Amino acid sequence: MFEKLVTKKHLKETIEKLPEEFSLEDLIDKLILLDKIERAEKESGRGETITEEALDRELEKWFK
């Protein structure tokens, strides 16, 4: 699921942004979201994206 390990620094930064009380589920959800965003930014930086038009064509295939 995760491409890489989470650093202590990243974990501390994430925890600091949460409210004083939170569930482990909230923390896990936040970490998963941050991981997905980070991976998407790296893919975009490598040019691994598709145009909006190509996405529309793919979606049309799925919903026929």
N, C-alpha and C positions, 0 to 999 in steps of 0.2 A: 504494500500500500504506500509506504513512504519511500522516497528515493534515497534519502539520506537520514542520518541521525539528527536529532534536535540538539542544538548546543545549549549549555546551561544559560548562556547570555540571552539567547532567543526565548527560552522558557521563562526566565526571570522577567524579561520585558513584557511577555504576554500576560503573565500573572499580575504584574503591576497595573495593567490596563483593566483588569477585571474588578468588579465591585468587591467590597470587603468580604462578603460571603458569597460563595458560588459552589455549584455542584461539580463533581469530577466530570460529569457529562458535558457541562458547559465548557470546561477547560479543553476536553478532548475535541469537542465540536470546533472550538476556536482554533486549535492547533491544526486540525484537518483542513479547515478553510484557509488558513495561512499557508499551509503546504501546497494546496491546490493553486492558490494565487501565485506563489513563488515559482512553481513549475510552469504555469501558463506564461508568466513574464519571460522565463528563460526560453520557452518554445517560440514566443513571439520575437525575441531577440535573435533567434537563429533563423527566423523567417519561416517557421513551421506553422503558418496560418493559412486560412483559405479566405477568399473574398466573400463578401456578403451575398453576391449573386450565386456563387458556388454553393454556399450554405442553403440558400433558398431552393436550389435545384435538388439538393440532397433531402431536404425536408419534404419536398413534394413527393419524392419517391417513398418516403416512410409513411405518409398519410394518404396514399392512394387506396 
